[in-house]
């Protein structure tokens, strides 16, 4: 090979090497760019895949939020009607411990009520007197008693229940009596008015001689009473006297305004307002309804009594057959002329009933 040929071969070799370098560099550049492109694509794919996951999580969180339900409608316990309260009252009176210093049925006394009532009971005992009482809540029929089964002389406290028994059994036509519709009815009107308002013994005896004890015993049938009338007066327990006044509440205030004898019932209840010497009436205002009858005797025939019993209804009470209110209270004592003791007891009982 000549020198010229050698020089040409060297030049061709150099050109060939340069071309391969360019090709290799290009290949490497393409590979690098391709790898970079794949990396970006992979990142985008990863981000794109992550986004639906996040969206799904958000959806799940949204679905997991608690559903706010409307508050349930509160259960309203209907007020017992008088037709329900009366038998409940008789049942509770039957369940009382009749020899206990302080007993209850259908209600639990709190410590303050118990303490205050016990203090009033002790007031009688500390001064040498005997006393018993029974109160019946006419909203529920619950009953409270102190020595409720101890028989004591009624004196004139029996007069009002006796007259109610004449009206409710039909022994007298109370509408005719209220309006003095006949001469006989007018005469009965006078006898009843004097007996209830001023406790006239002669007018009461005139009624008893005419009608006797049979209407009262018929009237008490089914109440659970074990004591009643023995002659004009007699011995009764405070529990039985309370039974008589529960019956009286039902008769006097349980009738609708359009009842056939509604006028007579209203008139009869009115004759028991502001009853003479009533300790119950003494602790209540004029707006309240108090139908009561006191009784007293100061040693005549060696008998001693100072009693009071009746119905108390708060001012403004309406439709008592559908929403009975107030209470019945019977107090039997031998604390003659001690109206301070009976008034204090009546006030404490009223406080306890208002707090119930």
TANORDA-V893780 format. One record per residue. N is the residue number from 1. PSI is psi in radians with two decimals (999 if undefined). OMEGA is omega as a letter, one per 20 degrees, with the letter a starting at -180 (NA if undefined). Layout:
BEGIN
n: {N | N}
psi: {PSI | PSI}
omega: {OMEGA | OMEGA}
END
This chain:
BEGIN
n: {1 | 2 | 3 | 4 | 5 | 6 | 7 | 8 | 9 | 10 | 11 | 12 | 13 | 14 | 15 | 16 | 17 | 18 | 19 | 20 | 21 | 22 | 23 | 24 | 25 | 26 | 27 | 28 | 29 | 30 | 31 | 32 | 33 | 34 | 35 | 36 | 37 | 38 | 39 | 40 | 41 | 42 | 43 | 44 | 45 | 46 | 47 | 48 | 49 | 50 | 51 | 52 | 53 | 54 | 55 | 56 | 57 | 58 | 59 | 60 | 61 | 62 | 63 | 64 | 65 | 66 | 67 | 68 | 69 | 70 | 71 | 72 | 73 | 74 | 75 | 76 | 77 | 78 | 79 | 80 | 81 | 82 | 83 | 84 | 85 | 86 | 87 | 88 | 89 | 90 | 91 | 92 | 93 | 94 | 95 | 96 | 97 | 98 | 99 | 100 | 101 | 102 | 103 | 104 | 105 | 106 | 107 | 108 | 109 | 110 | 111 | 112 | 113 | 114 | 115 | 116 | 117 | 118 | 119 | 120 | 121 | 122 | 123 | 124 | 125 | 126 | 127 | 128 | 129 | 130 | 131 | 132 | 133 | 134 | 135 | 136 | 137 | 138 | 139 | 140 | 141 | 142 | 143 | 144 | 145 | 146 | 147 | 148 | 149 | 150 | 151 | 152 | 153 | 154 | 155 | 156 | 157 | 158 | 159 | 160 | 161 | 162 | 163 | 164 | 165 | 166 | 167 | 168 | 169 | 170 | 171 | 172 | 173 | 174 | 175 | 176 | 177 | 178 | 179 | 180 | 181 | 182 | 183 | 184 | 185 | 186 | 187 | 188 | 189 | 190 | 191 | 192 | 193 | 194 | 195 | 196 | 197 | 198 | 199 | 200 | 201 | 202 | 203 | 204 | 205 | 206 | 207 | 208 | 209 | 210 | 211 | 212 | 213 | 214 | 215 | 216 | 217 | 218 | 219 | 220 | 221 | 222 | 223 | 224 | 225 | 226 | 227 | 228 | 229 | 230 | 231 | 232 | 233 | 234 | 235 | 236 | 237 | 238 | 239 | 240 | 241 | 242 | 243 | 244 | 245 | 246 | 247 | 248 | 249 | 250 | 251 | 252 | 253 | 254 | 255 | 256 | 257 | 258 | 259 | 260 | 261 | 262 | 263 | 264 | 265 | 266 | 267 | 268 | 269 | 270 | 271 | 272 | 273 | 274 | 275 | 276 | 277 | 278 | 279 | 280 | 281 | 282 | 283 | 284 | 285 | 286 | 287 | 288 | 289 | 290 | 291 | 292 | 293 | 294 | 295 | 296 | 297 | 298 | 299 | 300 | 301 | 302 | 303 | 304 | 305 | 306 | 307 | 308 | 309 | 310 | 311 | 312 | 313 | 314 | 315 | 316 | 317 | 318 | 319 | 320 | 321 | 322 | 323 | 324 | 325 | 326 | 327 | 328 | 329 | 330 | 331 | 332 | 333 | 334 | 335 | 336 | 337 | 338 | 339 | 340 | 341 | 342 | 343 | 344 | 345 | 346 | 347 | 348 | 349 | 350 | 351 | 352 | 353 | 354 | 355 | 356}
psi: {2.30 | 2.93 | -0.62 | -0.67 | -0.67 | -0.76 | -0.70 | -0.66 | -0.71 | -0.74 | -0.75 | -0.66 | -0.74 | -0.72 | -0.69 | -0.77 | -0.70 | -0.69 | -0.73 | -0.68 | -0.76 | -0.77 | -0.80 | -0.75 | -0.73 | -0.74 | -0.76 | -0.70 | -0.76 | -0.75 | -0.73 | -0.81 | -0.68 | -0.76 | -0.74 | -0.75 | -0.71 | -0.64 | -0.78 | -0.75 | -0.71 | -0.70 | -0.78 | -0.71 | -0.73 | -0.79 | -0.72 | -0.65 | -0.58 | -0.59 | -0.81 | -0.60 | -0.76 | -0.72 | -0.72 | -0.70 | -0.77 | -0.71 | -0.74 | -0.73 | -0.71 | -0.71 | -0.46 | -0.17 | 2.36 | 2.46 | 2.17 | 1.95 | 2.58 | 2.53 | 2.39 | 2.57 | 2.18 | 2.52 | 2.19 | 2.06 | 2.08 | 2.53 | 2.28 | 2.49 | 2.91 | -0.60 | -0.41 | -0.62 | -0.72 | -0.90 | -0.56 | -0.68 | -0.80 | -0.68 | -0.74 | -0.64 | -0.62 | -0.50 | -0.18 | 2.50 | 1.83 | -0.03 | 0.07 | 2.59 | -0.65 | 2.02 | 2.76 | 2.73 | 2.21 | 0.03 | 2.59 | 2.14 | 2.42 | 3.01 | -0.66 | -0.79 | -0.82 | -0.79 | -0.77 | -0.71 | -0.71 | -0.63 | -0.73 | -0.70 | -0.74 | -0.50 | -0.74 | -0.85 | -0.68 | -0.42 | 0.27 | 0.29 | 2.75 | 2.50 | 2.53 | 2.65 | 2.73 | 2.34 | 2.40 | 2.14 | 1.97 | 0.04 | -0.49 | -0.42 | 0.00 | 2.60 | 2.57 | 2.44 | 2.65 | 2.04 | 0.76 | -0.31 | 0.19 | 1.98 | 2.35 | 2.76 | 2.28 | -0.57 | -2.52 | -0.01 | -0.23 | -0.24 | -0.75 | -0.85 | -0.63 | -0.79 | -0.67 | -0.71 | -0.62 | -0.70 | -0.80 | -0.56 | -0.14 | 0.17 | -0.57 | 2.58 | 1.71 | -0.50 | -0.77 | -0.69 | -0.77 | -0.62 | 0.03 | 0.85 | -0.49 | 2.99 | -0.71 | -0.74 | -0.65 | -0.67 | -0.73 | -0.63 | -0.80 | -0.74 | -0.79 | -0.77 | -0.83 | -0.65 | -0.74 | -0.70 | -0.63 | 0.17 | 0.73 | 2.08 | -0.64 | -0.74 | -0.61 | -0.77 | -0.58 | -0.71 | -0.77 | -0.71 | -0.58 | -0.72 | -0.36 | -2.90 | -0.23 | -0.78 | -0.65 | -0.76 | -0.64 | -0.74 | -0.59 | -0.20 | 2.27 | -0.11 | -0.26 | 0.05 | 2.43 | -0.20 | 2.63 | -2.15 | 2.44 | 1.52 | -2.69 | -0.62 | -1.99 | 3.14 | 2.34 | 2.85 | 2.76 | -0.55 | -0.77 | -0.62 | -0.65 | -0.66 | -0.72 | -0.67 | -0.47 | -0.77 | -0.72 | -0.73 | -0.83 | -0.73 | -0.82 | -0.63 | -0.02 | -0.17 | 2.58 | 2.83 | -0.41 | 0.22 | 2.64 | -0.63 | 0.41 | -0.69 | -0.76 | -0.69 | -0.77 | -0.76 | -0.76 | -0.75 | -0.64 | -0.55 | -0.24 | 0.04 | 2.48 | 0.74 | 2.50 | 2.27 | 0.41 | 2.00 | -0.54 | -0.84 | -0.53 | -0.42 | 0.21 | 2.59 | 2.98 | -0.47 | -0.40 | 2.67 | 2.07 | 1.96 | 1.94 | 2.96 | 2.06 | 2.89 | 2.48 | 2.63 | 2.37 | 0.83 | -0.17 | 2.22 | 0.41 | 0.57 | 2.40 | 2.21 | 2.52 | 1.75 | 2.86 | 2.52 | 2.65 | -2.82 | 2.39 | 2.21 | 2.26 | 2.69 | 2.48 | 0.00 | 2.39 | 2.76 | 1.03 | -0.35 | -0.56 | -0.53 | 1.36 | 2.51 | 2.91 | -2.77 | 2.91 | 2.38 | 2.32 | 2.17 | 2.15 | 2.18 | 2.92 | 0.41 | 1.27 | 2.30 | 0.13 | 1.11 | -0.37 | -0.68 | -0.75 | -0.68 | -0.72 | -0.72 | -0.78 | -0.68 | -0.73 | -0.69 | -0.76 | -0.74 | -0.75 | -0.68 | -0.61 | -0.53 | -0.23 | 999}
omega: {a | r | a | r | r | r | a | r | r | a | a | r | a | r | r | r | a | a | a | r | a | r | a | r | r | r | r | a | r | r | a | a | r | r | r | r | r | r | r | a | r | r | r | r | r | a | a | r | a | a | r | r | r | r | r | r | r | r | r | r | r | a | a | r | a | r | a | a | r | r | r | r | a | r | a | r | a | r | r | r | r | r | r | a | a | r | r | r | r | r | r | r | r | a | a | r | a | r | a | r | r | a | r | r | a | a | r | r | r | a | a | r | a | a | a | r | r | r | r | r | a | r | r | a | a | a | r | a | r | r | r | r | r | r | r | r | a | r | a | a | r | a | r | a | r | a | a | a | a | r | r | a | a | a | a | r | r | a | a | r | r | a | r | a | r | a | a | r | a | r | r | r | a | r | r | r | a | a | a | a | r | r | r | r | r | r | r | r | a | r | a | a | a | r | a | a | a | r | a | a | a | a | r | a | r | r | a | r | a | a | r | a | a | r | a | a | r | a | a | a | r | r | a | a | r | r | a | a | r | a | a | a | r | r | r | r | r | r | r | r | r | r | r | a | r | r | a | r | a | a | a | a | a | a | r | a | a | r | a | a | a | a | r | r | r | r | a | r | a | a | r | r | r | a | a | r | r | r | r | r | a | a | a | a | a | a | r | r | r | r | a | r | r | r | a | r | a | r | r | a | a | r | a | r | r | a | r | r | r | a | r | r | a | r | r | a | a | r | a | r | a | a | a | a | r | a | r | r | r | r | r | a | r | a | a | r | a | r | r | r | r | r | r | r | r | r | a | r | r | r | a | a | r | a | a | NA}
END
